[in-house]
Amino acid sequence: MNTLFNKFSLSFGRMRSDIEIPGSPERCLARFVAEDKDGNLWLVEKLKEAQANWRNTVGTLLTDLWNENVPFIHAPAQSTDGQTVVIHNDVPYQMTPFIIGTNLPRPAYCADKERGRAIGEFITSLQAAGKNIVTPTCSTPSLPEYVAKIVSTITKHRPDMASQLKTILPHLDTFFAEQDSIPLALAHGDCHPLNIVWQDKDIAGVIDWEFTGEKIVLYDAANCIGCVGIEHPNWLINGLVPELIATLYTKNEAFAANIHQLVPTILALRFAWLSEWLRKNDTEMQELELDYMRLIIRGREEIERFWKQRYMKG
C-alpha cells in the first residue's frame, strides 16, 4: 500500500474498513477507503484494464473542473507526470478524495425543495464550466441509437415485452426527430440523488462519473427527475422535481428553450433502467418500469402543467 500511495505522491497512513462506501461497486474490480498520513481520506479503486484510459480521461476532466472552481468537485490524486490512473502490480488504480456525507432519507428526500435547487445549480455550473475546458467525447451513444439497440435486443429475446413497447415507442418519434437541434452540454451522465454525497440537504460531492461527456442539455435533469419519480409518481409534480426544473429554467437558457422535450427525454432514459433490470433478470422491476413509462405518457400534459405553474413563478 505504501508503494501505491507513493505513486500518487502521497504517504499511506491506515486502512479505513470502518467506512461504508456509497455508489455502485460494479464500476471497478475492488474498492476501499484508506487514510493518508495527513489524515485525508481516499477512495482507492482497483480497475479493469479496459477502464484505465477512460478513467484517466474522467480524472483529467474532474481536475479541470476543480480548477474552474465548479462546486462539489473533488479532483483525484495525480502521479508526478499528471496521470490520474497509475499501474501498480500490473493493475490500474485510481484514488479520489472520499467525502463523508449523511444518509439520504428515502423516499422522504423527494419532498426536499432545497435538494432540487442544489442539483439544479450543480447542473448549471457544470454546463457553464464545460464551455471553458476540453470535454471528453461522449461515452455513450445518442439516445435514439441507444434506445434502438435496446429495443432490438428485447425484440430478439423478449417478444412478449417487445409487444408492450409498441405503445410506448411512438411517443419518442418527435423527440428523436428533433434531438439534433437540442444543444449539447457537459453532463455528469448518471445524475441522481444517490450519486450525490449529501451533508443534510446540501451537496458535499458528486460521485460515479463513468458516463460523463457532452450530451443534450436536458440529459442530467431528465435522468434525475426519472429516478425521483419512480420512488412514487406524485414526486414528479411535488417537492424536489419542480424546484429542480424551476432552478434550471431560470438560470439556464438552453434548458428553458428546450423544456418542451424534457418529458420525452425522461421517457427515453428509462430504457437504460429497463436494460438494467433485464440484465439483472429482475422481473418485478421490469414490470414496474414499463408501468412507469406508460404513466409518464398518460400524465404528460398534467405533469407539464404542474411544472409550468412552478417555473413561471420565477
Secondary structure, 3 states (H helix, E strand, C coil): CHHHHHHCCCCEEEECCCCCCCCCHHHCCEEEEEEECCCCEEEEEECCHHHHHHHHHHHHHHHHHHHCCCCCCCCCCCCCCCCCCEEECCEEEEEEECCCCECCCCCHHHHCHHHHHHHHHHHHHHHHHHCCCCCCCCCCCCHHHHHHHHHHHHHHHCHHHHHHHCCCHHHHHHHHHHHHHCCEEEECCCCCHHHEEEECCEEEEECCCCCCEEEECCHHHHHHHHHHHCCCHHHHCCCHHHHHHHHHHHHCHHHHHCHHHHHHHHHHHHHHHHHHHHHCCCHHHHHHHHHHHHHHHHCHHHHHHHHHHHHCCC
